Amino acid sequence: MPHPDLDSSEIEGHAPLEASSGAPVLVDRLGRPLHDLRISVTDRCNFRCRYCMPKEVFGADFAFLPRAEIMTFEEIARIARLFASRGVRKLRLTGGEPTLRAQLPALVEMLDAIPGMDIAMTTNGTLLKTMAEPLARAGLDRVTVSLDSLDDAVFRSMNDMDFPVAMVLEGIDAAEAAGLPVKVNAVVRRGVNDHTLLDLARHFRGTPHIVRFIEFMDVGSTNGWQMDEVVPAADLVRQIDAEFPLEPIEASYEGEVARRYRYRDGAGEIGVITSVTQPFCGTCTRARLSAEGSIYTCLFAAEAGADFRAAMRSGATDEDLLALIDATWTAREDRYSEQRSASTAGLRRVEMSYIGG
């Protein structure tokens, strides 16, 4: 249930893109345009997935952000509008678990008022049964549901809060009934759930839902990441192709993170996200807004960027905030996944629960 503390309170070689204002879209030091903004609406979650919020760290006594430090809906919408004027066309609501934020449809409605904006959400699906319809009515365009296994025992162990698979599947059904396109994300960890992935592919074959298999990543500093627990996406594709022949297809848009494959018999498609074995830093167009209002320019960031919440609450004008956006993005040169090596081991990185996946 919603937590009581939370309320509603030019890639090189390409022609310059244009934002809605007609101004050129911002590009960073590596020529990557700003196109996506991921918005964490809460740092809280009702799961304790071991690869994201292990219970040993995020236990009953963990100090989550107090209510006053969480961005209000008005602050989030203001930042989103300003990012839209700099080229952002996609917003993704994340967490923590975004559906724990009270009155979330009110935020979606505010964001939907921004012209030309695509609004998505990533969720564990546990509250979608009741929330999918009001979110769709408010203007949500699509949803991604995290589901790491159809094996109930494996799934309960991975979320570490004893949530059953059935609850997530009911949420997926509710999202479909509400008219929301659904993608299903599964993080693959060797020796944990890799033996159940064909079941996921089999279950969603022939449905409108696309399953995307994600290599286990070293996000944050608490998930115990080890390279030998990574199952290369190429191995996953071979495994599925052996039973259900696949063929690669083009990306839907420049900067898409998933490599796409379709079933040769026309029964749908899957995707793989290869941040470890085949990094895609060179086409990354995403900025991330944390629940307390800091901008991060990489999922593996070690330091926060500009503090927009503090700036707004100190009376910053829109022009001041636009200058912060410009300065933050034009200085960006992150490419952690391309640089991952022994030299990056042990670096303290922001936890995924603060900035979403």
C-alpha positions as CSV (number, residue, x, y, z in Angstrom):
1,M,0.0,0.0,0.0
2,P,1.1,3.6,-0.5
3,H,3.5,4.8,2.3
4,P,1.9,7.4,4.6
5,D,4.9,9.7,4.3
6,L,4.3,10.2,0.5
7,D,1.8,12.5,-1.0
8,S,1.1,14.4,-4.3
9,S,2.5,17.4,-2.7
10,E,23.5,15.4,-32.4
11,I,24.8,12.0,-32.4
12,E,28.0,12.7,-34.5
13,G,27.3,12.6,-38.2
14,H,23.6,13.4,-37.8
15,A,21.8,16.7,-38.4
16,P,21.0,18.6,-35.2
17,L,17.6,17.7,-33.7
18,E,15.2,20.4,-32.6
19,A,13.3,20.7,-29.4
20,S,9.7,21.9,-29.2
21,S,10.9,25.5,-28.8
22,G,12.8,25.3,-32.1
23,A,16.1,25.4,-30.3
24,P,18.7,22.7,-31.1
25,V,18.6,19.7,-28.8
26,L,21.4,19.6,-26.2
27,V,24.3,17.3,-26.9
28,D,26.9,16.1,-24.4
29,R,30.6,16.0,-24.9
30,L,30.3,12.7,-26.8
31,G,27.7,14.1,-29.2
32,R,24.7,12.3,-27.5
33,P,21.4,14.2,-27.5
34,L,19.2,14.6,-24.6
35,H,16.0,12.7,-25.3
36,D,14.7,10.8,-22.3
37,L,14.1,11.7,-18.6
38,R,13.6,9.0,-16.0
39,I,11.8,10.3,-12.9
40,S,12.1,8.5,-9.6
41,V,8.9,9.4,-7.7
42,T,9.9,7.6,-4.5
43,D,12.9,5.8,-3.0
44,R,10.6,3.2,-1.3
45,C,9.7,-0.3,-2.6
46,N,7.6,-3.2,-1.4
47,F,10.1,-5.7,-2.8
48,R,13.7,-6.3,-1.6
49,C,15.2,-7.7,-4.8
50,R,18.7,-8.9,-4.0
51,Y,20.1,-7.2,-7.1
52,C,18.6,-3.8,-6.2
53,M,17.5,-3.4,-2.6
54,P,18.9,-6.3,-0.6
55,K,17.1,-6.7,2.8
56,E,20.5,-6.8,4.6
57,V,20.9,-3.1,3.7
58,F,17.3,-1.9,3.2
59,G,15.9,-3.5,6.3
60,A,13.2,-2.4,8.7
61,D,15.4,0.3,10.2
62,F,16.6,1.8,6.9
63,A,16.1,5.5,6.8
64,F,14.2,6.4,3.6
65,L,13.8,10.0,2.5
66,P,11.5,12.0,4.7
67,R,8.4,13.4,3.2
68,A,9.8,17.0,3.0
69,E,12.7,15.9,0.9
70,I,10.6,14.2,-1.8
71,M,9.9,16.2,-4.9
72,T,6.3,17.4,-5.1
73,F,4.3,16.7,-8.2
74,E,4.3,20.4,-9.1
75,E,8.2,20.4,-8.9
76,I,8.4,17.3,-11.0
77,A,6.1,18.7,-13.6
78,R,8.0,21.9,-13.8
79,I,11.3,20.1,-14.3
80,A,9.7,17.9,-17.0
81,R,8.4,20.9,-18.9
82,L,11.8,22.5,-18.9
83,F,13.5,19.3,-20.0
84,A,10.9,19.1,-22.8
85,S,12.0,22.5,-24.0
86,R,15.5,21.0,-24.3
87,G,14.5,18.0,-26.4
88,V,13.1,15.4,-24.0
89,R,10.3,13.4,-25.6
90,K,10.1,10.4,-23.3
91,L,9.4,10.4,-19.6
92,R,9.6,7.2,-17.6
93,L,8.3,7.1,-14.0
94,T,10.4,4.8,-11.8
95,G,11.3,4.4,-8.1
96,G,11.7,2.5,-5.9
97,E,8.3,1.3,-6.8
98,P,6.4,4.2,-8.4
99,T,2.9,2.9,-7.6
100,L,3.6,3.4,-3.9
101,R,3.5,7.1,-4.4
102,A,0.1,8.3,-3.4
103,Q,-2.1,10.0,-6.0
104,L,0.2,9.0,-8.8
105,P,-2.4,9.4,-11.5
106,A,-2.5,13.1,-10.7
107,L,1.2,13.4,-11.6
108,V,0.6,11.5,-14.8
109,E,-2.2,13.9,-15.7
110,M,0.1,16.9,-15.1
111,L,2.8,15.3,-17.3
112,D,0.3,14.4,-20.0
113,A,-0.3,18.2,-20.4
114,I,3.2,18.6,-21.8
115,P,2.7,18.5,-25.7
116,G,4.2,15.6,-27.6
117,M,5.4,13.7,-24.5
118,D,5.4,9.9,-24.3
119,I,4.9,8.7,-20.7
120,A,5.9,5.3,-19.5
121,M,6.3,3.6,-16.1
122,T,8.4,0.8,-14.8
123,T,6.8,-1.2,-12.0
124,N,6.9,-4.5,-10.1
125,G,3.2,-4.8,-11.0
126,T,1.8,-5.6,-7.6
127,L,-0.6,-2.7,-7.5
128,L,-1.5,-2.6,-11.2
129,K,-4.6,-4.6,-10.6
130,T,-6.3,-1.5,-9.1
131,M,-4.1,1.3,-10.6
132,A,-3.7,0.4,-14.3
133,E,-7.1,1.9,-15.3
134,P,-6.7,5.2,-13.5
135,L,-3.2,5.6,-14.7
136,A,-4.2,4.9,-18.3
137,R,-7.1,7.3,-17.9
138,A,-4.7,10.0,-16.6
139,G,-2.5,9.7,-19.7
140,L,0.0,6.9,-19.1
141,D,1.0,5.5,-22.5
142,R,2.7,2.2,-21.6
143,V,4.1,0.2,-18.8
144,T,7.1,-2.1,-18.2
145,V,6.6,-4.8,-15.5
146,S,9.5,-6.4,-13.8
147,L,9.1,-10.2,-13.6
148,D,12.3,-12.2,-13.1
149,S,10.7,-15.7,-13.2
150,L,7.5,-17.6,-13.6
151,D,8.6,-20.1,-11.1
152,D,6.8,-19.0,-8.0
153,A,9.5,-20.2,-5.5
154,V,12.3,-18.6,-7.5
155,F,10.3,-15.3,-7.9
156,R,9.4,-15.2,-4.2
157,S,13.1,-15.7,-3.3
158,M,14.3,-13.0,-5.7
159,N,11.8,-10.4,-4.5
160,D,12.6,-11.5,-0.9
161,M,9.2,-10.4,0.4
162,D,7.2,-13.5,-0.5
163,F,5.2,-11.8,-3.3
164,P,3.7,-14.5,-5.6
165,V,4.0,-14.5,-9.4
166,A,0.2,-14.6,-9.7
167,M,-0.1,-11.1,-8.3
168,V,2.2,-9.7,-11.0
169,L,0.4,-11.6,-13.8
170,E,-2.9,-10.1,-12.6
171,G,-1.3,-6.7,-12.8
172,I,-0.2,-7.4,-16.4
173,D,-3.7,-8.5,-17.3
174,A,-5.1,-5.3,-15.7
175,A,-2.7,-3.2,-17.7
176,E,-3.7,-4.9,-20.9
177,A,-7.4,-4.5,-20.1
178,A,-6.8,-0.8,-19.6
179,G,-5.2,-0.5,-23.0
180,L,-1.6,-0.1,-21.9
181,P,1.1,-1.8,-24.0
182,V,3.2,-4.0,-21.7
183,K,6.8,-5.0,-21.8
184,V,8.2,-7.5,-19.3
185,N,11.7,-7.1,-17.9
186,A,13.6,-10.0,-16.4
187,V,17.0,-9.5,-14.7
188,V,19.1,-12.7,-15.3
189,R,21.4,-14.0,-12.6
190,R,23.4,-17.1,-13.2
191,G,22.5,-19.9,-10.7
192,V,19.4,-18.0,-9.5
193,N,16.8,-17.7,-12.3
194,D,18.7,-18.5,-15.6
195,H,17.1,-22.0,-15.7
196,T,13.6,-20.5,-15.8
197,L,13.9,-18.1,-18.7
198,L,12.6,-20.3,-21.4
199,D,9.4,-20.5,-19.4
200,L,9.1,-16.7,-19.6
201,A,9.7,-16.7,-23.3
202,R,7.2,-19.5,-23.8
203,H,4.5,-17.9,-21.6
204,F,4.5,-14.6,-23.5
205,R,5.0,-16.0,-27.0
206,G,1.9,-15.2,-29.1
207,T,0.8,-12.3,-26.8
208,P,1.3,-8.6,-27.4
209,H,3.8,-8.5,-24.5
210,I,7.5,-8.3,-25.2
211,V,9.9,-9.9,-22.8
212,R,13.3,-8.3,-22.3
213,F,16.1,-10.2,-20.7
214,I,18.6,-7.9,-18.8
215,E,22.2,-8.9,-18.0
216,F,22.8,-8.6,-14.2
217,M,24.5,-5.3,-13.7
218,D,26.8,-3.7,-11.0
219,V,24.3,-0.9,-10.2
220,G,24.9,0.7,-6.9
221,S,27.2,-0.8,-4.2
222,T,25.1,-3.2,-2.3
223,N,23.9,-5.9,-4.7
224,G,27.0,-8.2,-4.5
225,W,27.6,-8.1,-8.2
226,Q,30.1,-10.6,-9.6
227,M,31.0,-11.0,-13.2
228,D,30.7,-14.8,-13.1
229,E,27.0,-14.3,-12.3
230,V,26.4,-12.5,-15.6
231,V,24.7,-14.6,-18.2
232,P,25.7,-13.1,-21.6
233,A,22.7,-12.0,-23.6
234,A,24.2,-13.9,-26.6
235,D,23.9,-17.1,-24.6
236,L,20.2,-16.3,-23.8
237,V,19.4,-15.6,-27.4
238,R,21.0,-18.9,-28.5
239,Q,19.0,-20.8,-25.8
240,I,15.7,-19.4,-26.9
241,D,16.6,-19.6,-30.6
242,A,17.2,-23.4,-30.2
243,E,13.6,-23.9,-29.3
244,F,11.9,-20.9,-30.9
245,P,13.9,-19.7,-34.0
246,L,14.7,-16.0,-33.9
247,E,15.9,-13.4,-36.3
248,P,17.3,-9.9,-35.4
249,I,15.3,-6.8,-36.2
250,E,16.1,-3.1,-36.3
251,A,15.8,-0.9,-33.3
252,S,12.5,1.0,-33.0
253,Y,14.4,4.3,-32.6
254,E,18.0,5.6,-32.2
255,G,19.2,5.0,-28.7
256,E,16.9,2.1,-27.9
257,V,18.7,0.0,-25.2
258,A,17.3,-3.4,-26.1
259,R,18.6,-5.5,-29.0
260,R,15.4,-6.8,-30.7
261,Y,14.7,-10.3,-32.1
262,R,11.4,-11.7,-33.5
263,Y,10.2,-15.2,-33.7
264,R,10.5,-16.5,-37.2
265,D,7.0,-17.9,-37.1
266,G,5.5,-14.4,-36.3
267,A,4.6,-15.2,-32.6
268,G,6.1,-11.9,-31.3
269,E,9.5,-10.7,-30.2
270,I,11.9,-10.5,-27.4
271,G,14.7,-8.1,-26.4
272,V,18.0,-8.3,-24.6
273,I,19.7,-5.6,-22.7
274,T,23.5,-6.0,-22.9
275,S,25.0,-3.4,-20.6
276,V,27.8,-5.7,-19.5
277,T,28.8,-7.7,-22.6
278,Q,27.9,-5.2,-25.3
279,P,27.7,-1.7,-23.8
280,F,25.5,0.9,-25.5
281,C,26.9,4.0,-23.9
282,G,27.6,5.6,-27.2
283,T,23.9,6.0,-27.9
284,C,22.6,6.8,-24.4
285,T,20.2,9.7,-24.4
286,R,18.9,9.4,-20.8
287,A,19.0,11.7,-17.8
288,R,17.7,10.7,-14.4
289,L,15.9,12.7,-11.8
290,S,16.1,11.2,-8.3
291,A,13.2,11.3,-5.8
292,E,14.9,14.1,-3.9
293,G,15.5,16.2,-7.0
294,S,19.1,15.6,-8.2
295,I,20.0,14.9,-11.8
296,Y,22.1,11.9,-12.6
297,T,23.6,11.5,-16.1
298,C,24.4,7.8,-15.8
299,L,22.8,4.8,-14.2
300,F,26.2,4.0,-12.7
301,A,26.9,7.6,-11.4
302,A,29.2,8.0,-8.5
303,E,28.2,11.7,-8.0
304,A,24.9,13.6,-8.3
305,G,24.6,16.4,-10.7
306,A,22.6,19.6,-10.1
307,D,20.3,19.8,-7.1
308,F,17.1,21.0,-8.8
309,R,15.0,20.8,-5.6
310,A,17.2,23.1,-3.7
311,A,17.3,25.5,-6.6
312,M,13.6,25.6,-7.0
313,R,13.0,26.0,-3.3
314,S,15.5,28.8,-3.2
315,G,13.5,30.7,-5.8
316,A,15.2,29.8,-9.1
317,T,13.5,31.1,-12.2
318,D,12.9,28.9,-15.3
319,E,15.9,30.5,-16.9
320,D,18.1,29.5,-13.9
321,L,16.9,25.9,-14.1
322,L,17.4,25.8,-17.9
323,A,20.9,27.0,-17.3
324,L,21.4,24.1,-14.9
325,I,20.1,21.6,-17.4
326,D,22.4,23.0,-20.1
327,A,25.4,23.0,-17.9
328,T,24.7,19.4,-16.6
329,W,24.1,17.8,-20.0
330,T,26.8,19.6,-22.0
331,A,29.4,18.6,-19.4
332,R,28.3,14.9,-19.6
333,E,30.9,12.4,-20.6
334,D,29.7,9.2,-18.8
335,R,30.4,5.9,-20.3
336,Y,30.8,3.6,-17.4
337,S,29.8,0.3,-19.1
338,E,32.4,0.8,-21.7
339,Q,35.0,1.5,-19.0
340,R,34.0,-1.3,-16.6
341,S,37.1,-3.1,-15.4
342,A,39.1,-3.8,-12.4
343,S,39.8,-0.1,-12.0
344,T,36.0,0.6,-11.5
345,A,35.5,-2.2,-9.0
346,G,34.7,-0.9,-5.5
347,L,33.6,2.5,-6.7
348,R,30.7,3.7,-4.6
349,R,27.7,4.3,-7.0
350,V,24.2,5.6,-6.4
351,E,21.7,2.9,-5.7
352,M,19.2,2.0,-8.4
353,S,16.4,2.5,-5.9
354,Y,17.1,6.2,-5.9
355,I,17.2,6.7,-9.7
356,G,15.3,3.8,-11.3
357,G,16.6,1.3,-13.8
